[in-house]
Amino acid sequence: MKKQFTVVMAAMMAAGMMTGCSSKPQETTAAATEAETTAEETTTAETEADVKDEAKADLGEQSILVAAAASLKNAYEEELIPMFEEQYPGVTVEGTYDSSGKLQTQIEEGLEADVFMSAATKQMKALDEEGMIASDTIVNLLENKIVLIVPAGSDSQIDSFEKIGDAASIAMGDPESVPAGQYAKEALTNLNVWDSIQDKVSFGTNVTEVLNQVAAASADAGIVYATDAASMPDQVTVVAEAPEGSLEKKVIYPVAVVKATTHEDAAKAFVDFLQTPDAIKVFESYGFVAAE
């Protein structure tokens, strides 16, 4: 009986060892299968991502016209447009820059622009109400500041908006069509200065013209965007920012697709591109701030 028990136990132990040995290959095979499945899923995901990227970049051969506020020209021409064209090799972007009011009028009169970016919400709102903007694409993208400048190296004692009347000559954008001029008039009116300086003011057709007048010392002082002043640090000096409360609203730059565009996909791609972190970093390097 004892011998029989020993034989049975030996057989059970052998069977256990065989089971233990056989389970390891099974576990290894399962792990390998799982790894292969994960690898296949990763490859599939990467392939799908590559396809999406290719589809995103392939808009065919076409050209779009961007009508943008003059204060955006440097950022657009020097960096943003080349960046976009690199991402979308088939698309060519042309820019036309002027005061937002003039661009609004040009679009109303038939300018075949595909994208509009203004330096104030007023012009965008007007075109939208006229049914000329794809409303669902409007984005309040950037914020700017209004500043008082004097020629670099000037011995001027003007150091605030309230003292602008001390200047013999003043340059600013025409409030009828130039947003920077509209903001300047609003701030100076609220500071009770506007009426007293009318005989000293020379109105420019856009903010770049105002900047150049001060840079050339053709005007003793001027009011422009902070981004414009930043583009000529060796030629103009910022002496003050529009006082808090002098402007009812922030200086907002909206962008949108023009409804009449015949290149809707490329126009939307450009507006989407301007909202990317890389594009916003470029804007910030030129002195703009992302709108909240």
C-alpha positions as CSV (number, residue, x, y, z in Angstrom):
1,M,0.0,0.0,0.0
2,K,2.8,2.4,0.9
3,K,4.5,1.6,-2.4
4,Q,1.3,2.3,-4.3
5,F,0.9,5.7,-2.5
6,T,4.5,6.6,-3.3
7,V,3.9,5.8,-7.0
8,V,0.7,7.9,-7.1
9,M,2.4,10.9,-5.5
10,A,5.3,10.7,-7.9
11,A,3.0,10.7,-10.8
12,M,1.1,13.7,-9.4
13,M,4.3,15.6,-8.9
14,A,5.5,14.8,-12.4
15,A,2.2,16.0,-13.8
16,G,2.4,19.2,-11.8
17,M,5.9,19.8,-13.2
18,M,4.8,19.2,-16.7
19,T,1.9,21.6,-16.2
20,G,4.2,24.2,-14.8
21,C,6.6,23.9,-17.7
22,S,3.9,24.0,-20.3
23,S,2.2,27.1,-18.8
24,K,5.3,29.3,-19.4
25,P,5.3,29.0,-23.1
26,Q,1.6,29.7,-23.2
27,E,2.1,32.9,-21.2
28,T,5.0,33.9,-23.4
29,T,2.9,33.3,-26.5
30,A,0.0,35.3,-25.1
31,A,2.4,38.2,-24.2
32,A,3.9,38.1,-27.7
33,T,0.5,38.1,-29.3
34,E,-0.5,41.1,-27.2
35,A,2.7,42.9,-28.1
36,E,2.1,42.2,-31.8
37,T,-1.5,43.5,-31.5
38,T,-0.3,46.7,-29.8
39,A,2.4,47.2,-32.4
40,E,-0.2,46.8,-35.1
41,E,-2.5,49.3,-33.5
42,T,0.3,51.8,-33.1
43,T,1.3,51.4,-36.7
44,T,-2.3,51.8,-37.8
45,A,-2.7,55.0,-35.7
46,E,0.5,56.4,-37.1
47,T,-0.6,55.6,-40.6
48,E,-3.9,57.3,-40.0
49,A,-2.2,60.3,-38.6
50,D,0.1,60.5,-41.6
51,V,-2.9,60.3,-43.9
52,K,-4.6,63.1,-42.1
53,D,-1.5,65.3,-42.2
54,E,-1.1,64.6,-45.9
55,A,-4.8,65.4,-46.5
56,K,-4.4,68.6,-44.4
57,A,-1.4,69.8,-46.4
58,D,-2.9,68.9,-49.8
59,L,-5.2,71.7,-50.8
60,G,-4.0,71.7,-54.4
61,E,-2.7,74.6,-56.4
62,Q,-4.5,77.8,-55.5
63,S,-4.0,81.4,-54.3
64,I,-5.8,83.4,-51.6
65,L,-5.8,87.1,-50.9
66,V,-5.7,88.3,-47.3
67,A,-6.9,91.8,-46.5
68,A,-5.3,92.8,-43.2
69,A,-4.8,95.9,-41.1
70,A,-1.6,97.7,-41.8
71,S,-0.3,96.9,-38.4
72,L,-0.2,93.2,-39.3
73,K,2.0,93.5,-42.3
74,N,5.4,92.8,-40.7
75,A,4.2,89.7,-38.8
76,Y,2.4,88.4,-41.9
77,E,5.0,89.0,-44.5
78,E,8.1,88.2,-42.5
79,E,7.0,85.0,-40.8
80,L,3.3,83.9,-40.8
81,I,2.7,83.7,-44.6
82,P,6.0,81.8,-45.2
83,M,5.1,79.4,-42.4
84,F,1.6,78.7,-43.8
85,E,2.9,78.2,-47.3
86,E,5.5,75.7,-46.0
87,Q,2.7,73.7,-44.4
88,Y,0.5,74.0,-47.5
89,P,3.0,73.9,-50.5
90,G,0.3,74.3,-53.1
91,V,-1.2,77.4,-51.6
92,T,0.1,80.9,-52.3
93,V,-0.9,83.7,-50.0
94,E,-1.0,87.4,-51.1
95,G,-1.5,90.2,-48.6
96,T,-3.0,93.6,-49.1
97,Y,-2.6,96.0,-46.1
98,D,-4.3,99.3,-45.3
99,S,-6.5,100.8,-42.7
100,S,-9.4,98.5,-41.7
101,G,-11.9,101.1,-42.8
102,K,-10.4,101.3,-46.3
103,L,-10.3,97.5,-46.6
104,Q,-13.9,97.3,-45.5
105,T,-14.9,99.7,-48.3
106,Q,-12.8,97.8,-50.8
107,I,-14.5,94.5,-49.9
108,E,-17.9,96.1,-50.1
109,E,-16.9,97.4,-53.6
110,G,-15.8,94.0,-54.9
111,L,-12.3,93.3,-53.7
112,E,-11.9,89.6,-54.1
113,A,-10.4,89.0,-50.7
114,D,-10.6,85.5,-49.2
115,V,-9.7,86.4,-45.6
116,F,-10.3,89.7,-43.7
117,M,-8.4,90.7,-40.5
118,S,-9.2,94.1,-39.0
119,A,-7.7,96.1,-36.2
120,A,-11.1,96.6,-34.6
121,T,-14.4,94.8,-34.3
122,K,-16.4,97.7,-35.9
123,Q,-15.4,96.9,-39.5
124,M,-15.8,93.1,-39.1
125,K,-19.2,93.6,-37.6
126,A,-20.3,95.9,-40.4
127,L,-19.3,93.5,-43.1
128,D,-20.9,90.6,-41.2
129,E,-24.2,92.5,-40.9
130,E,-24.0,93.1,-44.7
131,G,-23.8,89.4,-45.2
132,M,-20.3,89.5,-46.6
133,I,-18.5,87.5,-43.9
134,A,-18.8,83.8,-43.1
135,S,-20.2,84.5,-39.6
136,D,-19.2,81.1,-38.1
137,T,-15.5,81.7,-38.9
138,I,-15.2,85.0,-37.0
139,V,-12.5,84.8,-34.3
140,N,-11.4,87.6,-32.0
141,L,-7.8,86.7,-32.3
142,L,-5.5,89.4,-30.9
143,E,-5.3,92.3,-28.6
144,N,-3.1,95.4,-29.0
145,K,-2.5,98.6,-27.1
146,I,-2.7,102.3,-28.0
147,V,0.5,104.3,-27.2
148,L,1.8,107.8,-27.5
149,I,5.2,108.1,-29.2
150,V,7.8,110.8,-29.9
151,P,10.8,110.8,-32.2
152,A,13.7,108.9,-30.7
153,G,16.2,111.2,-29.1
154,S,13.6,114.0,-28.7
155,D,13.9,116.3,-25.7
156,S,10.1,116.4,-25.5
157,Q,8.6,116.7,-22.0
158,I,5.4,115.0,-23.2
159,D,5.0,111.9,-21.1
160,S,1.2,111.3,-21.0
161,F,-1.9,111.5,-23.2
162,E,-3.1,114.4,-21.2
163,K,0.0,116.4,-22.2
164,I,-0.2,115.7,-25.9
165,G,-1.4,119.3,-26.4
166,D,2.1,120.5,-25.6
167,A,3.3,119.2,-28.9
168,A,3.5,121.6,-31.8
169,S,2.4,119.0,-34.3
170,I,0.6,115.7,-33.7
171,A,0.1,112.7,-36.1
172,M,-2.7,110.2,-35.8
173,G,-4.9,108.0,-38.0
174,D,-8.0,109.5,-39.5
175,P,-10.9,108.6,-37.1
176,E,-13.2,108.2,-40.1
177,S,-11.4,105.1,-41.4
178,V,-8.4,104.2,-39.3
179,P,-9.2,102.2,-36.1
180,A,-6.0,103.5,-34.4
181,G,-7.4,107.0,-35.0
182,Q,-10.8,106.0,-33.7
183,Y,-9.2,104.7,-30.5
184,A,-7.0,107.8,-30.2
185,K,-10.0,110.1,-30.6
186,E,-12.0,108.1,-28.0
187,A,-9.2,108.2,-25.4
188,L,-8.4,111.9,-25.9
189,T,-12.1,112.8,-25.8
190,N,-12.6,111.0,-22.6
191,L,-9.5,112.8,-21.2
192,N,-11.0,116.2,-22.3
193,V,-8.1,116.9,-24.7
194,W,-9.6,116.2,-28.1
195,D,-11.2,119.6,-28.9
196,S,-8.1,121.6,-27.8
197,I,-5.6,119.9,-30.2
198,Q,-7.5,120.1,-33.5
199,D,-5.3,122.8,-35.0
200,K,-2.2,120.7,-34.4
201,V,-3.4,117.4,-35.8
202,S,-2.4,115.8,-39.1
203,F,-4.5,112.8,-40.0
204,G,-2.8,109.8,-41.7
205,T,-4.6,107.4,-44.0
206,N,-3.3,104.4,-42.0
207,V,-1.3,103.8,-38.8
208,T,1.9,103.1,-40.7
209,E,1.8,106.5,-42.2
210,V,1.5,108.0,-38.7
211,L,4.4,106.0,-37.5
212,N,6.6,107.1,-40.3
213,Q,5.8,110.8,-39.7
214,V,6.9,110.6,-36.1
215,A,10.0,108.4,-37.0
216,A,11.0,111.1,-39.5
217,A,10.4,113.9,-36.8
218,S,7.8,115.4,-39.2
219,A,5.5,115.3,-36.1
220,D,6.4,116.0,-32.5
221,A,4.1,113.3,-31.2
222,G,1.8,110.6,-32.5
223,I,-0.6,107.9,-31.4
224,V,-0.1,104.4,-32.8
225,Y,-0.4,100.7,-31.8
226,A,2.2,99.3,-29.4
227,T,3.2,96.8,-32.1
228,D,3.9,99.6,-34.6
229,A,6.1,101.4,-32.1
230,A,7.9,98.1,-31.4
231,S,8.8,97.8,-35.1
232,M,10.9,101.0,-35.0
233,P,12.6,101.0,-31.5
234,D,15.5,103.1,-32.8
235,Q,13.3,105.7,-34.4
236,V,10.5,106.3,-32.0
237,T,10.1,106.2,-28.2
238,V,6.9,105.2,-26.4
239,V,6.2,107.7,-23.6
240,A,2.8,106.6,-22.5
241,E,0.0,104.0,-22.9
242,A,-3.7,105.0,-23.2
243,P,-4.8,105.5,-19.6
244,E,-7.0,102.8,-18.0
245,G,-10.6,103.8,-18.5
246,S,-10.0,106.1,-21.4
247,L,-11.1,103.4,-23.8
248,E,-14.4,101.7,-23.4
249,K,-13.3,98.4,-25.0
250,K,-10.1,96.6,-25.6
251,V,-8.3,96.9,-28.9
252,I,-9.3,93.6,-30.5
253,Y,-8.3,92.2,-33.9
254,P,-10.9,89.8,-35.4
255,V,-10.3,87.5,-38.4
256,A,-12.7,85.7,-40.6
257,V,-13.3,84.1,-44.0
258,V,-15.0,86.4,-46.6
259,K,-18.2,84.7,-47.7
260,A,-17.6,85.3,-51.4
261,T,-14.4,83.4,-51.4
262,T,-13.9,80.8,-54.2
263,H,-11.2,79.2,-52.1
264,E,-13.1,78.3,-49.0
265,D,-10.9,75.4,-47.9
266,A,-7.7,77.4,-48.2
267,A,-9.2,80.5,-46.5
268,K,-10.5,78.4,-43.6
269,A,-7.1,76.7,-43.3
270,F,-5.4,80.0,-43.1
271,V,-7.8,81.3,-40.4
272,D,-7.3,78.0,-38.5
273,F,-3.5,78.3,-38.8
274,L,-3.5,81.8,-37.3
275,Q,-5.1,80.3,-34.1
276,T,-2.3,77.7,-33.6
277,P,0.2,78.1,-30.8
278,D,3.1,78.6,-33.2
279,A,1.3,81.4,-35.0
280,I,0.3,83.0,-31.7
281,K,3.9,82.9,-30.6
282,V,4.9,84.8,-33.8
283,F,2.2,87.5,-33.1
284,E,3.4,87.8,-29.5
285,S,7.0,88.3,-30.7
286,Y,5.7,91.4,-32.6
287,G,4.0,92.8,-29.5
288,F,0.5,91.4,-29.8
289,V,-1.3,89.5,-27.1
290,A,-3.7,86.6,-27.6
291,A,-7.3,87.9,-27.0
292,E,-9.0,86.3,-24.1
